[in-house]
Amino acid sequence: MTISYSIEPQAAIRFYDHGYKHPDQAVFGVLLGTESKGSIDVKKSIAVSHGIPLNIFVETALTQIEEFAKTIGEQIVGCYYLNETGTPSVPQSVVPILEAFKHHSTNCITLTVDLAKSVSTATSTMQLKGYTLDFKSVKEVPTSQLSFRGEIPVTGKYTSTNDVHDFFDHMEDISLRWLQ
């Protein structure tokens, strides 16, 4: 069965801002949304980490995100990963997280940004790539299965109205809100 993925602009803008905030490090976050027969609607992204994504803090963050998703009537539908080079790829270190997300959504997606294509287009709009996990192998989602609700601009600066804080930022300064 072919799955279609619809991405709300605000979800993509927040994870782009997360990467922009930490341009010299890989960033990781969780995608929330809804799943219905044949489609996944990505509505929100929550920043989790910058730097090395796999440790005990990420497990704690994921538990809190699961509970938060329930309170807003959504579920975990995937994650995003942006590396410091701006190339669209999903490293093997993210595969165990994708496997864990399969119990939330069998069709979970990982989104990345192709930064070179995003800044080279005439309109400077975000060029996203999607990946799914198929028997422990990462495969690219055809662009025909990805849709965006509106244009997602790439401005070269923060585009969110609020600064993006991830769980790691929150652990350093608990006054910073990350789960929103």
N, C-alpha and C positions, 0 to 999 in steps of 0.2 A: 504494500500500500504506500502511495506517495503522500508524504506529509508536507503541508505548507506552513511556513513560519512567517508571522506578521510581527514586525518590531515597531513599537511606539517610539517616536523620535526622542522623547525625554529619557527613555531607558538607554538609548545609544549615546546621547549627549553626556549623560552622567559617567558612563564608562570611558568615553573619550577624555573627559575632564580628569578622571582618575589617572589615566595614562599621561596626560599633559602635566599633571602635578608632580609626577615621578618619572620624568623622561629618561633617566639613566638606570631605571630598574624595571623589571617585569611587574605587572600588576594583575591582580586576580579578583574576580567578584562573582556574585551569584545573580542569576536572572530569575525573576518571579513573573508569573502570569497564569494563564488558564489554558487548559487543554480540552479540546472537544474532538469528536470523531474527524480525523484527517487534518486537524490544524492545531497549531500552538500559537497563542498570542502572547508575546513578550511585552509586559507592561511596565516593568520596573527593574532597575539594576541596583544592587547593593554592593558597595566597595568592601572588600575583605582584607586584602593584603598588598603590600608592595615589597619587593625583594623575593625571598624564598617563600613559596606559597604553602609548603607542606610542613606543618608542625602542630603542636597541641593547641595553640591559639586558634588556628583555623577550625579545628574540630569544635571548639567552644563557640566560635562565631557561627558556624553552620547550625548548631543546635538552637542558638538564639534566632537565627533567620527562619528556621523551620517554624518556630512558635509564632514569630511575627507574621509570617505568610498566612498562617491559619486565622489570625485576628483580622486580616484584611480580605479574606476570602480568596486567596491565591495559593499557588503552590510553586515549588522550585521546578523550573522548566529547563534549567541549564546553567551555564556559567559564561564568563568572558575571560579572555586572557590576552593581554597585550604585552609584547616584549619590547625591550629597549631599542631594538633595531628598526621597529616599525614594519617588519615583515609579517604577513599573515600566516601564522603557524601555530600548531598545538604540540607542545613538547610531551614526551613520554611521562614526565613528572605529573602532568595534569590528568592522564588516563585513569589512575585510581579514583580520582574525584568523580570523573564521569561515570565510572562503574558504580560508585556509591549513589549517584543521582538517579540511576536506573530504577530504584525503588520508588522514586517520586514520579518520574515520567520515563516511560520506555523509549520515548522519542526525544530525549533531552538534546540540546544543542549547545555547542560552544561557539561564541562569536568572537571574531578578531577584526582588526581594521587593517586594510592594506594602505598604509600611510603614503607610500609613494604614489599610488593611483589617486588617493584622496586629494592630495595637494597639487597634482598635475592636471586635473580636469579643469575645463574652462569655468565651471561653476563652483569649484572647490567644495564638493559635497562628499560626505563620508562614504567610502567604498567598503562595505562589510563583507566578510566571508563567513560562512557557517560550516561547522563540522559536526558530524555525529560519530558515535562509537558503534562499530559493527564487529562483534566478536573480537574485542580488544584491539581492533585496528581502527584508526581514525580515518574517516573518509569525508571529502568535501561535499557539501550540499550544493546542488546545482543552483545557480542564481535565479532560475525560473521558479524555485520553491521559496525564495525570500522576497518579502514585500515590506515596504515601509509606509507608514501612515504620515506622509508629508516629507518634505525635504530635510535632510540632516546636514546643516552647514558645518564646514571645517573652517574655523576662523583664526587658528593659531593662538588662541587665548581661551581662558575659561569661558564657557558659555552658560553654565548653570547660574541661577540666581543665588545659590548658596554654595559655599566652598565644599568640596567633596572631601570627607574624612573617611578613612577606612578603619577597620577594627584595630589594626596596629597603631594608628594615630590615637584612637580612643584609649588603648592600653597605656600609652605614654601620657595622656592627659584626659582623664575621665570626664572632663567638662565638655569635650568635643562630642557632638552627636554624630553617630555613624549609621544607625539603623533607622532610616527614614525613607 
